Amino acid sequence: MVFKRREKLKPLQWLAQSLWPKRGWGRAVRYLKHRLHRLPDTPHKIARGVFAGVFSVFTPFYGLHFVIAFLLAKLMRGNAIAALLSTFVGNPLTYVPIGVISMKMGHFLLGTEFDHHHERSLVGKFFDAADDFWRNFLALFTDDVTNWDALIRFWHEIFLPYLVGGIIPGIVAGTVAYYITLPMVTAYQNRRRGKLKAKLEELRRKKQAQKAGHKP
């Protein structure tokens, strides 16, 4: 399988390698380029898949970026594997700037603002929303009264602005990735076809030389 590891990582190892790959980000980027080069598809389809993967990481659906990238690639008739590989753009080092840019853009477009005066921080509001969801779920089976204040605050201040604001930077980043990938993959495939053609021509010449050597 494309993404299966030979050895399973422990949670702390996974976190450490998410922040800094074992052999550095440079090698990780070179590995991604290598995999994209060798995908058996047209450059345009691979580039469309890369667009889908990069765009997906600008959505607030953490944990579902693979699914979004795959579905978007299918919708765009792009390469699904390229889309999945390109979600690599979203990682613990990039999620913070992506989130900040998306939310600021979203609040600007919606004409709203993040409540900095509330006693809870951005991360705190994430935890409050999760706690609200869990407590309200348990309330279905108990006599507790449901309270959706934290989830409503999370929706208006974080999720909706992130969802709306991520569209424009997502399209911009995806388009840039598309136009970087297209000539890169095209050049690689042309070079590879040229080498293959040269090898076949060399084999043809050797075969003709052998036939000529066996003539009486």
Helices and strands as residue ranges (DSSP letters): H 11-19, H 24-37, H 43-56, H 65-75, H 80-86, G 87-89, H 95-110, H 122-139, H 149-154, I 155-159, H 160-165, H 167-214
